[in-house]
Amino acid sequence: MDISLFLQQNIMWVALAAVSGGMLLWPLVSGGGGNSVTPAAATLLLNREDAVVLDVRETGEWSAGHIPNARHIAMGQLDKRIHELDKFKERPIIVCCASGNRSSSACGQLKKAGFEKVFNLAGGIGAWNEAGLPTTTKG
């Protein structure tokens, strides 16, 4: 069968394959802030590699509930306070916010500052809660 005839007869399938492939490759090509991890993968990093959780939400959001032992630096303060994390450069850092958007930007800042093991919590604290994982209002 001629390739051009095949493409003409299956244009919708070819277009769908091209678009879905592009969507899969976009995070890799765009140089996104950090690797995305699910809440389950994040718990493995916490338990197996002593990862640090950085919550970049605003103080009011943080006070309503956050991942136990997380460190809090609001996104707007990260540039000024990033040095507080220098002692954790060798450890994985899981960055979270409400939904994953602010934390993606924070991951980019951390990578530019020399942090190599940076992970964005996919779905943010909302996904963490949906997974039934613990939060606290202490500290």
N, C-alpha and C positions, 0 to 999 in steps of 0.2 A: 504494500500500500504506500502510496506517495505521501510524504510527510506534510506537504501543504494541504492535500485533501483531508488528511487526518485532522489537522488544525482547524480547517474550515468546518468540518462536521462536528468538532468537539470544542468550539471556541469558548463556550461557557465553562467547561471543565478546566480548560487550559488557563483561563483567566482566574478562576477560583484557586487553582493550584499556585499560580504566580502571586496572587494577593496574599494567600495564607502563608506562603513561604517568606514573602517580604515582611509580614507581621512577625513571624518567628525570628527573623534575623535583625529586625530593627533595634532591639535593645543592645545587641552586640555591636552594631555599626554606629549607633548614636553615642556610644561610650557612656551609658547611664551611670548614675552615681555609685551604685554598688550592686553586688549580687543580691537578688531577691531570695529571701528564705521564708518558708511557711512557718507558722507557729510551732509545728512539730519539729521541723528542722532546727528552729531556734532553740528549743529545749535541749536538743542533742548538743548543740554548740555550747550551751550553758553548762550542761552536765559533764561533757567529755573534754571540752577545751577551755573551760573557765572563762567563757566569753563575758564581756561587759555589755550591759544594756544602757544605751543613751536615749533618753526620752526628750524630744525637742518640742513638745507641745507647750502651750502657754501655762502659766502657773495655775490658773483656775482649772484647766483640763487635768493637769497633773494631780492636783489636790483631790479631784473626784475619784481617782483610782489609777494606779500605775503598776507595772510589773515589779514584783518584790526585788529589792536591791538595785533597782535601776538608778542611774545618775540622771539628774535633771539639769539641762541647759536649754533654755528656750531658743528656738531657731534664730531669733533676732539678736541674741547674745553670743551665738556660737563663735563668730569671728574674734570677739574680745576674750572669750574664755576657753578657746580650744586648747591652750597650753595646759589646762587642768587635766587633760586626757593623755598628755605625753607619756606618762608612766605606763600606759596601757598599749603602746604602739605595737608590742609583740603579741598581744592577745587579740582574738576576734572581737569586733565591736558590732553589736546589733543595734541599729538605729530605728526608733519607732516614733510615730506620731499618731494622729487620729485615723488616717486612712492610707498613708504611705506616700503622699505627695511631698510634704515638707521633709520627711526623712530621706527621700531620694535626693533632694538638694543638699541636705546635710551630709549625706554619703559622699557627694562630689567634693564638698569642702574638706572633708576628712582625708580623702584620697590626695587632694592637692597639697595637704599639709604633711603628707608622708605616711599616712596610715594605709597599710596594705590589705589587711583582713577586715574589710568593711562590708556589712550585710544590711540590707533594707528589709525590715519586717513587712512582708507582703500583706496588705490589708490593714496594717497598723494595729492599734490597740483593739479596734473593733473585731478584727479577725482573731486576735488573742482571746477576747471574751467569748466569741462564738465557739471557739475550740474548747471552752470550759476550763481554761487555764487560770491560775490564781492571780488576783490583783490585790493591792493593799492601798490604804490611805495614809499609812505611817511613813515617816521619813521623807 
